[in-house]
């Protein structure tokens, strides 16, 4: 397994040509909440012309529970992900099939009824989430497994900003949830999954360097099409 990268000048950007295989090259991008995995996966998908596939829409529908009980659930526990559906969808996309992805409402902790999004296959599939390296049935689907490492204090600062700005949470509720579930679950489930990674990336580093580090690893493994000088 590769060790976290040291800060150094980024290599010259690669000029990618389309990958020629009919099936998708599937990359996993895992890491704790706030590690920077989402930013990295989104930039890789943009660079490669691929699909950024997130776990967030696959949380279990809690509409059958009163709101007060939904608030007590641990959304940083892999049991809250509908993993059989998630795994089936990743496998289908990897084989060139279109899927109907569910839509999740984080303000109510419920799946939006009768609303799905068609996700079409692409040459590159970036599977990103807390548990991208956790479920055993997902691991064989990946061509490259990336884990994004970041200190806990950095993860918390990023989580705080995101949940306030994007999910309407209060600072007090974010801090309470982080201490009660996010940090413990990261220690129990997410950080140990780094053992399954082929490449560990420093989540505090420059984004351009992180992207180039992954692309260089892909090129070394024959996962890119021809590269122009």
PyMOL commands that set and color helices and strands:
alter all, ss='L'
color gray80, all
select helices_A, chain A and resi 37-48+56-58+67-70+78-80+83-94+136-139+152-167+171-196+207-220
alter helices_A, ss='H'
color red, helices_A
select strands_A, chain A and resi 15-16+25-31+51-54+99-105+110-119+124-128+144-149+199-202+227-228
alter strands_A, ss='S'
color yellow, strands_A
deselect
rebuild
show_as cartoon
